[in-house]
Amino acid sequence: MEQKLHLIPYQVNAVFEEVSEVPKGIELIAAPKIWENSKGKGITVAILDTGCDVTHPDLNGRIIGGRNFTDDDHGKPDVYTDYNGHGTHVAGTIAAIHNGTGVVGVAPEANLLIVKVLNKAGSGQYDWIINGINYAVEQRVDIISMSLGGSVDVPELRQAIQNAIANQILVVCAAGNEGDGQSSSDELGYPGCYNEVISVGSVNLLRHSSKFSNSNNEVDLVAPGEEILSTYLNGTYAKLSGTSMATPHVSGALALIKEIANKKFERNLTEDELYAQLIKRTVSLGFSPKFEGNGLLYLAAEEYLSDVFNHKLAAQLLKI
């Protein structure tokens, strides 16, 4: 296939040599409030991206393996080094370890499978992505996280995603950054607008809809996507913005939710059931559903809100 998928355009806001904090996006979705019940232990998230800085001190204890499907490093399958920074940033938001320094991810005990499907230029052939999805299925991961997109609907890509879901794997995708801030227009990017995936839009740290975030009827929910602090190349840290940054918040959250659900129901929930558990943990912000879908990811929603409250009242109670 000659067409290519690309990193959804994102912005590097700042790079830091050292930090020591719980990123504001992690706090905004209330991940720390449920860490005593779950940190994602035993759950594996496959990150289909530009690879990862596997030596980063906040990540190397979480990576269980990976594979390179790109032309970087002469196509060597066992070298999935990140030369771009995007994949490393995504990985940190999902599962940076909780060690009192650097940053911490949403699910700091989840396992990461690094599936490099985009090269150092942030570009990937459709065959690379499709092969990466199939590899993740073969490895029996629980969640696939993809912060990438293109303008072309390729049936083979959708078929690979459908196969993953048939294997009860949750597939989380960035909605895209082609938004114009108007709910009257639809911006469609693939695979984010496939109905089968969990499509993630972006809000800023003040819970306002990000102008760049794609709006369409396939957006499922929103998460923090502006000025997001996470791991970066060569052991550093960076603040990045884009729906690419919102997506791993949801992927990490699903690791927490799946661990909790497995304990509560004493069985593995289906993909549909886990999706329902995710949506129960959202709060409407009052924007058009084309912008926010079911609302903002808020992991403590069940703990603090009675089911008798609708989402709008819940938002008022939470003062958001």
WOTA-V67981 format. One record per backbone hydrogen bond with DSSP energy under -1.0 kcal/mol. NH is the residue of the N-H (numbers start at 1). CO is the residue of the C=O. If there is no record, write none. Layout:
nh:co
NH:CO
NH:CO
//
This chain:
nh:co
5:124
6:149
7:122
11:241
13:239
14:239
16:237
21:102
27:23
28:24
29:25
30:27
31:26
34:31
37:34
38:34
43:40
45:111
46:143
47:113
48:145
49:115
52:80
54:52
56:53
59:56
60:56
62:59
64:112
67:114
68:77
69:116
75:72
76:73
79:76
89:85
90:86
91:87
92:88
93:89
94:90
95:91
96:92
97:58
99:97
102:19
105:96
106:93
107:94
109:39
110:107
111:43
112:62
113:45
114:65
115:47
116:67
117:49
118:49
119:123
122:119
124:5
126:3
129:125
130:126
131:127
132:128
133:129
134:130
135:131
136:132
137:133
138:134
139:135
140:137
141:136
142:44
143:44
144:170
145:46
146:172
149:6
150:190
157:154
158:154
159:155
160:156
161:157
162:158
163:159
164:160
165:161
166:162
167:163
168:165
169:164
170:142
172:144
173:198
174:146
175:200
179:212
185:182
187:215
190:150
193:189
194:191
197:194
198:171
200:173
201:221
203:223
204:208
207:204
210:202
213:210
214:176
216:290
219:216
220:199
221:199
222:295
223:201
225:203
228:240
230:238
232:236
236:233
237:16
238:230
239:14
240:228
241:11
242:225
245:242
247:243
250:246
251:247
252:248
253:249
254:250
255:251
256:252
257:253
258:254
259:255
260:256
261:257
262:258
263:259
264:260
265:261
274:270
275:271
276:272
277:273
278:274
279:275
280:276
281:278
283:296
291:288
292:288
293:289
294:220
295:292
296:283
297:222
298:281
299:29
301:298
304:300
305:301
309:306
314:310
315:311
316:312
317:313
318:314
320:315
//
